[in-house]
């Protein structure tokens, strides 16, 4: 459940086929490298494999696009292999390269921004000078709107003057941290991976377990990786699903390592067509593949049966203990009562009222005598040959924080902070990364890529977090509702990369633990500082008022300040330690501390991500943006328009809450770069623009009024100015499309969805902020429902087509959809009436009036084009054939024009006094 505060935007066809069931044979091509590239000698095999499924041309097109994208970027400098940095440990490597936009593209881009700024100033000055209008209040409001548009555009555009692309050097990382001359193991630092889930119904268990499995099988040292699943519902079904997933991981993880498969989420992997195999024995691979797929299908069946299994088990235990009386408990497989929520709610066991739970599902692989995961790993019974393959599985922990009625639990931010504290006691890795449960690791090198930025000799020590772009696998090929948001992820984020770095976007972000603890970034390292103080000479107050009253946690903070590697795991069988872990996830632990303000993820704002990133940037840390050729992570997006807009309401409303909070970008953040501050300011005020967009969108009502109404005289000059300043925006957009490497469809979908959101979600968010001082309630945190249809099915129409996007064709009407519906209908009416008037008054209108009519209709058509995806949503399942609107709309125009003409002549003949 992503919390990105920025409005989303076009897509490409999914690699995954629609059929989830049954077994399919993979296409084999003995060619993949660990870094996702291809051996030259195996290129033919790839072409054959892709061609078999019509992918040859797509592969060539992708290569051409990649070359074109790279052609607009040049290296900032030629860097040496190693930088001599005095860090107490000798030379430190340079682990990423910097690229900037080529001067031939960058300087004209900057000039165009300046030209548009001048044009906008002249336009506003001209409007104020020619203040002649039929409706003066509307004229004044529109001038204010134009000034606001100009300010909003400037805040959006100025931070984009110097885009930077950074590419991780995975080979250098392996050379310096893995392939050591003494033959020792990897010296990469530890990573704690957080997976958050709130509801096993809205967020299907299968999604969550695929996220976990992709983490357990990723390419990172097993003993330096720990996976924490935090279940905010306290449901037994998620714990037992995690036990099942950990058991299956003992087969899945070594299979992935042995055959270097991608992606390492089994649901996505087994749906691939034309997969690329990296190995020397296709026959052995096919045997392994079939066995693992059968085991995965059995896992899915067990996960699907878990709710009924738990209920049946609980019914048996409850019937056995019925004579003893008491509530109907929910029972675990080992015969003990589940301390979380019960199937039949009871006091202290209902949603929002249950005990805190911390359970070690899979022990750390370095434990001398690790307790087996419940459900059993059965490594000795594994029929596959894993000789020479690391068969270990990283540590897995289930966490559910305590919930108590009457206490504020601080939503996702509180959930993440609970994970942060538990992980400090168990593994205390210097780096953490969090995922929403509907995301998974799509590129097994992703965690290593983030490490390239964190460990780099130049800016690694001052890098507080590394943000990856959000990518989605379930979006329709045309990206009707702008889910991919590539204009933002591949445009604005590259731009911020040239400042202090991208903002935190809720998921797929690696943090330095010390940055989350509110520690300032270190000064340039010196050997003496490292030896004496650990964290670059920085001293930190460690007290209970700041971090809480857990002595073990305070000790972990001191350890984090002094070390850059994972500490040894504690003794897990000590009752006192288990009690301490439960205490740090209690509902009252945060009270009276700095958690949620200057420590951890920020509370009391719906978009905890943007404000947490802002707080870290304000302390002087920088961030890095990491995009990879093979997408690092993939997730599931809400493709239903209503769910998509609810998501936007939460993001935009939370962004505005930041403006009215102590984290206002104008007033706080002592070490924030000026242009970085402008970017954050734009993030917090952009929804206000919708008020004026909505006002302009209702302009077509002038055609529905008998008398001609002119908002701005001279009208022709006004329209020409308007076309000029709008045209310059799109000309600048052409340059951004070039250096960001996005497609025209992405850019156009961004324009369309901004218009739709500006008439629905953004005004709703603004209204929330207006009434908040009265009601005292902020933006409602609502878990976005995820689409569960992943298999091909016949359409309801009986045409046997692909129904994987069935959810997109369902229209659920809610109040915020009324304004865009009214705007759409008024535009259809306006164009029809305008055509009718043109026929009725042919020979009567002057040349000026005809010109006004043509320009007015042009404005109507432009709004209609922007609202086209909303029009498709309105017609529901008919929109499976999007071209239908090109028939329906002209037909509607003709019908309305005919009705207008008929009514006009009726009035002329029978009621002439009503004709104006």
C-alpha positions, -999 to +999 in steps of 0.1 A: +000+000+000+021+028-013+020+062+002+036+082-026+024+119-022+026+127-058-001+122-084+004+090-104+009+086-144+016+050-196+026+017-199+038-012-219+023-047-223+029-070-194+054-098-197+031-120-177+005-140-195-030-141-181-032-178-172-021-185-137-032-221-135-017-253-149+019-261-158+038-245-187+072-255-200+097-226-200+115-216-231+152-221-226+180-198-237+214-205-222+225-169-221+217-148-190+244-132-169+241-124-132+238-087-139+208-093-163+229-088-194+236-114-222+266-132-234+273-123-270+275-159-281+240-166-268+222-137-284+208-159-312+192-182-286+175-152-270+161-140-304+148-175-311+131-177-277+116-143-280+106-148-316+086-179-307+062-156-289+064-126-312+089-109-290+117-104-315+106-070-327+098-059-292+134-068-281+148-048-310+126-019-302+136-020-265+173-020-275+167+010-298+149+029-270+177+021-246+203+034-271+183+065-277+179+071-239+216+067-233+224+091-262+210+120-242+233+114-212+270+118-209+294+109-181+301+137-156+338+127-154+360+097-160+365+082-125+393+061-113+388+026-100+394+034-063+394+067-043+420+071-016+398+080+013+412+080+049+385+060+066+403+038+090+400+009+066+423+019+038+411+027+002+374+027-005+360+021-039+338+043-061+307+023-067+285+043-090+288+066-120+272+100-126+257+111-159+242+144-168+220+155-197+240+163-228+246+200-233+228+200-267+196+191-250+201+207-215+208+243-225+179+247-250+157+231-223+168+257-198+164+285-223+128+274-230+121+275-193+133+310-192+113+319-223+081+305-208+087+324-175+089+356-195+059+347-216+038+339-185+047+373-169+038+391-201+005+372-203-005+381-168+005+417-173-016+418-205-046+403-187-044+429-159-041+457-185-070+445-206-095+441-177-125+442-199-150+413-195-187+406-194-182+388-161-157+408-140-157+385-110-148+355-132-121+376-149-106+385-115-108+349-103-092+336-135-063+361-132-056+349-097-057+314-111-032+323-138-009+337-112-012+305-091-006+284-122+026+303-129+038+300-093+030+262-092+047+256-125+078+275-114+081+255-082+077+223-102+102+234-130+131+251-112+143+219-094+146+202-128+174+224-142+201+199-137+190+162-139+215+136-128+214+098-135+234+075-113+242+040-123+254+014-097+286-005-104+277-040-093+310-055-106+330-031-084+309-039-054+316-076-058+352-070-064+357-050-032+332-066-009+328-102-021+357-115-041+383-110-014+420-120-020+421-139+013+391-161+002+370-149+031+333-144+030+315-113+020+320-082+041+288-065+029+269-049+058+236-063+071+202-053+059+169-056+077+140-059+053+106-047+065+073-059+049+041-042+061+006-055+058-026-043+073-053-067+063-052-102+048-085-096+030-077-063+012-041-073+008-042-110-003-020-134+016-005-147-017+008-113-026+024-109+008+041-143+007+055-137-028+070-105-015+086-125+014+099-153-009+115-128-033+133-113-003+145-147+010+158-157-024+175-124-033+212-123-042+227-111-009+247-128+018+222-150+037+237-143+071+235-105+066+198-104+056+168-105+079+131-104+068+105-089+092+068-092+084+047-068+104+011-077+104-010-048+117-041-071+119-026-096+143-042-124+122-031-160+127-036-167+090-006-144+082+016-160+108+009-195+096+012-184+059+047-170+068+056-204+084+045-221+052+064-196+030+096-200+051+094-238+047+090-235+009+119-210+008+142-239+018+135-252-017+128-220-036+159-200-025+185-226-035+166-233-068+168-195-076+205-194-067+214-226-087+197-215-119+199-176-115+162-172-122+145-138-124+122-127-109+124-145-076+087-141-067+073-176-077+039-163-087+054-140-113+082-164-123+059-193-131+037-170-153+066-160-175+067-169-212+100-171-230+121-171-197+158-170-201+178-199-185+213-194-171+230-228-168+246-257-186+221-284-181+187-277-195+175-312-187+184-308-150+168-274-150+135-288-164+134-315-137+141-289-110+116-265-126+087-290-126+094-302-091+095-266-076+064-256-096+045-286-082+056-276-047+046-241-052+011-251-064+008-271-033+019-241-012-008-220-029-034-246-021-023-247+015-024-209+017-059-208+002-071-234+027-055-217+057-087-197+068-108-228+068-080-249+083-076-225+112-114-223+118-118-261+118-089-266+142-102-239+165-137-254+164-122-287+175-102-272+204-131-250+215-155-280+215-129-300+236-127-271+261-164-262+260-169-277+295-143-252+309-163-223+296-148-190+282-147-174+249-142-192+216-105-188+210-084-191+179-058-219+182-024-224+168-011-256+153+009-264+185-023-263+207-018-229+222-042-199+220-033-173+194-025-140+213-036-118+183-071-113+169-095-142+170-119-155+144-148-148+168-139-114+183-135-113+221-121-088+245-083-082+239-086-103+208-105-082+184-094-059+156-077-029+171-074-046+205-049-074+208-015-082+224+019-076+208+035-106+191+071-113+181+078-148+168+110-161+152+098-182+122+133-189+108+164-186+130+195-168+119+217-191+098+247-186+120+229-201+150+247-232+162+215-251+169+187-232+151+152-242+161+133-255+131+106-233+116+071-245+125+061-267+095+096-280+090+123-273+064+131-309+056+163-300+038+175-336+041+145-348+022+150-324-007+152-345-039+170-318-059+208-316-063+221-285-046+257-293-045+278-262-043+247-240-037+240-222-005+208-238+008+205-216+039+175-192+043+178-158+060+163-151+094+125-146+093+105-128+120+068-123+124+058-091+143+024-077+152+024-046+174+000-043+203-033-025+196-054-009+224-087+009+222-084+046+228-047+048+218-034+064+186-015+037+167-002+061+140-011+039+110+017+027+087+043+050+104+037+034+138+039+000+122+073+008+106+086+022+139+077-010+157+096-030+131+126-006+135+127-012+173+123-050+171+149-053+144+173-033+165+171-059+192+174-089+169+197-080+141+205-043+143+216-041+107+230-007+098+206-005+068+169-012+064+146-013+034+108-014+035+082-029+011+045-027+009+032-063+009+020-061-027+056-054-040+083-079-047+120-079-057+120-082-094+158-079-098+178-100-074+207-075-076+186-046-062+198-047-027+234-048-039+226-018-062+215+002-032+247-007-014+267+008-042+254+042-031+256+036+006+292+024+005+306+047-021+337+067-012+324+101-023+290+105-008+282+072+008+286+083+044+262+113+039+236+092+020+206+088+043+184+067+019+183+053-016+149+054-033+139+031-062+112+039-087+078+022-083+068-002-111+036-022-115+029-055-132-009-054-135-015-022-153-033-024-187-011-019-218-024+016-224-021+026-187-056+042-189-054+058-154-018+068-153-007+042-128+029+039-140+035+076-133+067+076-154+067+114-159+073+116-121+095+085-115+117+090-146+115+128-148+111+146-115+132+120-096+162+123-120+159+161-115+159+158-077+189+135-080+209+166-091+200+184-058+199+167-024+181+137-039+147+122-044+120+122-017+110+090+002+081+074-017+067+049+008+081+016-005+113+003-021+135+026-001+167+017+017+175+037+048+206+041+069+194+032+104+212+062+119+193+086+096+160+072+108+172+076+144+175+113+138+213+113+139+230+141+118+252+131+089+289+128+098+316+153+088+343+140+065+358+109+080+391+108+098+408+077+112+409+091+147+371+099+147+362+064+135+383+048+162+370+071+190+334+077+182+324+052+155+300+074+135+324+099+120+330+118+153+293+124+159+280+121+195+243+115+202+223+118+234+210+084+243+182+087+268+147+074+275+130+107+266+142+103+230+142+065+224+120+050+251+127+031+282+140-002+268+175-007+280+183-033+254+171-009+227+192+019+240+222-004+240+214-013+203+215+024+194+250+027+209+260-004+190+246+011+158+267+042+163+299+022+168+296-004+141+290-007+104+282-044+103+255-067+117+260-075+154+258-111+165+222-123+171+212-126+207+201-157+226+166-161+214+154-186+241+157-162+270+123-152+284+135-118+294+147-110+259+114-121+244+095-099+269+117-070+259+108-075+222+072-076+231+076-044+251+091-023+223+060-031+201+035-022+229+009+005+221+022+028+248+059+026+240+060+057+219+043+080+244+065+106+259+093+099+235+106+115+202+093+086+181+072+100+153+088+135+155+126+135+154+131+097+156+118+071+131+089+076+107+068+107+112+033+105+128+001+125+125+003+130+087-013+107+061+018+107+039+044+096+064+068+090+036+072+125+022+075+141+056+100+114+068+122+120+038+119+158+043+130+155+080+160+135+070+169+159+042+165+188+066+191+173+089+216+175+060+215+139+047+212+134+010+194+107-009+201+088-042+178+076-069+185+041-082+169+029-115+180-003-130+177-017-165+158-046-151+132-031-128+143-035-092+108-040-077+073-045-090+040-041-073+003-042-078-016-010-086-053-002-082-066-002-118-101+006-109-107+044-113-125+048-079-097+030-060-071+049-079-087+082-070-090+072-033-053+066-034-047+101-049-070+117-022-048+102+005-016+112-011-027+148-020-044+154+013-014+141+033+008+164+012-013+194+022-012+183+058+026+187+056+022+223+046+001+230+077+024+210+100+057+219+118+075+204+087+063+232+064+091+235+037+090+273+040+099+274+077+118+242+087+147+221+075+178+240+084+201+222+059+177+220+030+190+231-004+170+261-018+157+243-049+151+211-028+129+233-006+110+245-037+104+209-047+090+200-013+069+232-013+054+221-046+047+186-032+026+202-004+005+228-024-001+213-058-037+201-049-048+238-046-042+242-084-073+220-089-096+248-077-087+269-106-086+240-131-121+231-121-132+267-126-117+268-161-132+234-169-167+249-164-162+276-189-182+258-216-214+268-198-211+300-217-224+282-248-255+271-228-265+307-221-285+324-249-264+356-249-228+356-259-204+360-229-168+370-233-145+364-203-116+384-217-116+411-243-100+411-268-108+374-270-086+364-299-055+379-283-064+361-250-067+327-268-035+332-287-016+341-255-032+311-238-022+288-267+013+302-265+020+296-228+003+262-229+022+253-260+055+262-243+047+238-215+044+210-240+075+221-259+094+219-226+077+185-221+092+173-254+127+179-240+118+161-207+105+132-227+139+130-244+162+130-213+138+111-190+135+084-217+097+081-214+072+075-242+046+099-256+019+078-242+033+082-207+034+120-211-002+121-225-016+099-198+000+122-172-018+152-187-051+133-188-050+119-153-039+153-138-071+168-153-093+139-140-077+142-105-080+180-106-118+176-109-122+148-083-094+137-059-076+170-055-107+192-047-117+165-022-083+168-005-086+206-004-121+203+011-107+179+037-082+205+047-108+233+048-131+213+072-103+198+093-101+228+117-138+223+123-141+185+125-106+179+138-102+149+114-075+146+088-074+125+057-089+090+063-063+062+060-079+036+038-062+004+027-064+003-011-081-029-023-059-050-046-071-067-077-071-105-072-080-115-108-048-128-123-060-155-146-075-154-180-112-159-182-139-154-208-156-121-209-192-117-197-199-108-233-189-143-243-161-133-267-135-154-248-112-125-244-086-117-217-104-107-185-073-099-164-083-062-165-119-068-156-116-046-125-107-016-147-141-018-165-161-016-132-174+019-124-183+025-087-198+059-083-188+080-053-195+117-046-161+129-058-168+116-093-198+141-097-177+171-107-158+154-136-191+139-148-208+173-148-178+188-167-178+160-192-216+163-198-214+201-200-187+199-226-207+175-247-237+198-244-216+229-252-201+215-284-236+203-295-252+237-288-223+255-304-228+235-336-265+242-334-259+279-330-235+280-359-262+265-382-290+286-369-271+319-370-253+311-403-252+344-422-261+364-391-229+360-371-201+384-378-166+372-387-155+380-351-183+359-337-174+330-359-138+332-348-149+333-312-171+302-318-142+283-334-118+291-306-144+283-279-151+249-295-113+243-296-112+248-259-141+224-254-125+197-276-092+201-256-110+194-223-128+165-239-095+150-250-081+153-215-112+137-200-112+108-225-102+081-199-129+093-176-154+090-205-143+054-209-148+048-172-184+061-175-194+037-202-181+007-181-176-026-199-182-010-233-148+006-228-132-027-237-133-012-272-119+023-265-127+035-300-164+034-292-162+070-278-151+082-312-185+071-324-207+079-294-194+115-289-199+128-325-233+111-324-241+130-292-229+163-307-252+158-337-282+148-316-278+178-292-273+202-322-305+188-338-324+192-305-311+228-302-321+236-338-356+221-332-362+239-300-350+272-315-374+270-345-402+259-322-397+290-301-393+313-331-427+300-345-447+297-313-429+317-285-409+344-303-407+365-272-385+338-256-359+340-284-329+362-276 
